[in-house]
């Protein structure tokens, strides 16, 4: 399964603190915790001794301690202490499986299986390096929909006038202008995506035509970049939204949005509430879609010219060998 070699977001960094945190990825139960140096660690959430959940335990002197018999595991997964047998030195096979971990964009990312001979980079969020933009996360949202369905919804502008009427779109302006789609080394990209939006942000006062670039940078990651209007005070700023999804099961997902915006007037809560309003308009529609997995056979659902980006995304998933959350 190629999905195991990808990096997946599992939790906000500030949620992984003193206590172990239970998470789930690709139907596998994991536990996140921090060692004495503050580095995040990820283990299988099962003690190899008698199968208890390690996430019910605690961090003890830099080791993860099982709640059942107090066995302690170091940051590499090796058992270093068996309290019932104080003089016992656990052999190498007394260990719990550990995984690669990185932190970026305010999230903890985990890779279940490193491919041989090649490193898989984290999905890129270029706006992170722009010090002119303010960054914050929204979520998580637990959604009863497959990760690919959620990505495809994010890439779709033709639903704006119906799902987001009065916010991102209007029933009086639903025609989609032609836009360009091209493959990239990490996915697909759409440019020249234009729409008339009544309220594209918190401070909109009248409808305006906006232009976006959409890019898929990994099977379950997508970016939206806003192209500022010519003559705008924000020209050249290129605000962005990153959609980062943890595929929990084939038809359930945990979702975060990473905002990189030039709005320094609104509070975090106001920006998060705007994003919350938009996504919770999408959520019931996403959870209603059948089949739950995203069909990759082009004959399974009907298409129009407005769907060229989602069709390109489906072709990318098929060509990449993605099997989780698709059919």
N, C-alpha and C positions, 0 to 999 in steps of 0.2 A: 504494500500500500504506500504510494508515493507521498500521501498526506503525512505519514509519520516523519518524513525527512524535512517537512516544512516547520517554520517557527510559528507558534500559536500563542495568542495572549490568553492568560489564565486569570489574572487578578490585577487590580490597581496596586501599584507599589506600596502605597501607604496603608493598604489593607493587610500586607504581610509584615507583621510586627513581632510582638513577643510570643504569641501563641501560634501553634501549627494551624494551617488553614486547609480544609478539605476542598478540593476542586475536581473537575471531571473533564477529560479531553478524549475525544474519539472513543467513547464508551469505556475509558479506563479511569479508575479512581486514583487520584494522586494527592499528595500532601505537600504544601509549600511551607517553608520555615526559613529562619535566618540563623546563620552560625555566629560565632563571637565577633567575626570581622564585619558583620552586617550583610554578608553576601546571601542572596536568596538561593535556596536549595529546593530540588524537587525529587521526591521519592514515590515509589509505589505506595499507596495508602493501605499497606497490609504488612504486619509484622511477620517475618518468616518463621517465628517460633510457634505461635498458636493462632495466627491469623487475625489478631485484633487490629482495629483501625489505628494507625499511628497518629492520625489527626486528632484523636481523643487524648493524646498524651501531652507532653510539655517539652520545652527546651531546657536542658539541665547541663550547666557548665559547657555550653557550646555543642552539646550532642542532643539528638532527638531521642526522647525517652518514651518507650512503649507504655501505655496506661495499664497493661495487664500484669506483666511481671517485671517491669522496670528495665528491660534490656535497653541499652543505649547504643545509638548508631552515630558515627562521625559523619562529616560532610561528604565523604566519598562512599557512604553506604555501609562501611565496615562496622560490624558489631565490636564495641570496645569494652563493654561491661555486661556481666550477667550477675546481678546482685545476689541470687541464691547460691552462687558458687564463686565467692570472692577471689579465690586463687586461680580461677580458670582464665586462660588466654584464648579468646575465640579465634578459631582458624579462619583463613580467607573465605571459605564457603559460608561462614556465618555472616551474611550481609543481606542488605535490601537493595533492590535495583534503583539506581539513581539516573537522572537525566540532565542534559545540558540546559543551562538557564542563562538568559540575558535579561537586562532591564533597559527599556527604551520607551520614550513617549509616555512616561508615567505608568507603564505597565510591566508586569513580569511575563516574559515569553519563555516557552519550553519547547524543546525539540525531542520527540520520542525516540528517534533513530537517526544517527548521523550517517549519511551515505559514505561509502568507501571512495576515497580518491578525490572528493570535491566537497568544498564547504558551501552550505546554503546560507546566503546572507539574509538578514532580517528584511522584511518589506521596507522600502524606502518611504520616508515622509519628509520631503525636501524642505517644507516650510519650517520644520523644527529648527533648522540652522539660521533662520531669519530672525535676528534680534529685534526687528521692528514690529514683529507680530506677537501678540499675546496668545499663550497656549493654555488650554485647559481641557479636561476630559469630561464627557457626559456618559452616564451609565454606571453600572451595567444594566442591560435589559435582558431578561430571560424570555426567549421567544419560542413558541411552539411552531417553528418553521425551520427548514433546512438552511444551512449557511449559504449555499448557492442561490436559493430563492431570495434571500435577503440582499445579497450582492446585486442580483439582477434588478430588484426593485430600486436600489440606490442609483443604478445606471439609467433608469427609465424616466424620461421627462414627460412622456405623453399622458401620464396619470395625474399630473399636477392640477389640471382644471377640474378634476373630479374628486380625488382623495384630499387634495389640499386647496379646495376652492376658497378664495378670499385670502389665502396666504401665499402660496407659491404659484398659483394659477387661477384661471378664470374660465368658465364655460363659454365666454364670448371670444376667447383667443386660444383655441386648442390645436390649431394647425402647427405642425412641426416643420420647420425649415430644414432643408437637407444639411447634413453634417458629415464629416469625414471620419472614417474608422481605419486604423492601421494596427498591424501586429507590432509588438515590442519584444525585447529579449525576455521580459518578465510577465508578459500578458498581452493586453490590448489597450488601445487609447482612442478616444473620440475627441475631436476638436471642432470648434465652430458650432457648439450646441447652444442655441438661443431660445429664449422664452420671455414672454411678457409676464411679469410677476407683480401682483398687488403689494406684497410685503416680503421681500427677500431677506430682510434682516429687521432687527428691533427698531431701527430708526427710519424705515421707509415711510414716506408721507404721501406718495402717489405711485401709481403703476409705472414700471420702467422695464425696458428690455435688458435682460442680462445675458451674459455669455459665459459658458462654463466649458472646462475641459474635464473629462472623466477618464480615469485610468485604472485598470486592474493591474496590481503589482504582485499578486500572489493569488492562489485559488480562492482564498476567503478574505482578501483585503482589497479595498478600492479607495481611490482618492477623487475628490472634487476640488477643482481649482477655479476660483472666480476671476474672470478677466475684467479689470476695472474699466468703466466707461471712459471713453476718450475725453480728456479735460477734467476728469474727476480728481478730487484732492487725494484720492487713494491710488492714483495711476502708478503702476509699477509695483504695487504692494502684493498682489496675487494672494489674497486670502485663500485658505484651504480647509477642507474637512476630510479627515481620514476615517474610514470605516474599518474597524478591526473586529473580527469575529472569531470566537472560540467554538468550533464544532463539537458540541457535547455528545449528541447522538446523531444518527442520520437525519432526524427530523426535529431536533431541538438545538438551540444555539444560545450563546451568551454574547452580547453585543456592546461595544463601546464606540463612541465617536470622539475623535481628537480634533478640537478646534484650534485653528491658527488665524486669528482675526486682528484687524486694526482698530477694533472697538475697545478703547480704554476708559469709556465713560460708564458702561453698564457694569453691574456687579456680576460675579461668577454665577450667582443664583439666577439672575435675569437671562444670561446667555444660555445656561443649562435649561431653563424653563422653555425658552423658545425652541431649542432643539428637541426637548421632550414633547412639546406640542406637536411638532412635525412628525416625529417618529411614532407617537402613539396614535396618530391618524393612519399611518401605514400598518401598524401591528395587527389590527383585526383582519385586514385584507390579506396580509401575509399568512396569518394563521388559518385562513379559510381556503387557501389554494390547495387543489388536488391535481395530481398526486403530490404528496409532501416533498418527495425528492424532485429535483429539477430534471425534466426530460432532456436528454441529449440527442435523441433521434428527431431530426427536423420535421418528421411527419406526425409527431405526437401531439403538437399544438399548432394552431394557426398563427401566421405572421403577417406583418405589414412592413412597408418601407421604413416606418418609424422605429422598428425593432432591430435595426441593423447592428447596434452596439450589443444588445443582449444576445443576438444570434452569433456575433463574433465571440462573445464570452463563452457561450456553449461550445463552440468549435474549439476554443482554447482549452477548456476543461477536458474535452474528449481527447485532443491531441496530447495533453499532458498526462493522461492516464489516471485522472481523478476518478475515484469510485465512491467516495463517502459523501452522501447527500445528493446523489444524482441517480438517474435511472435511464 
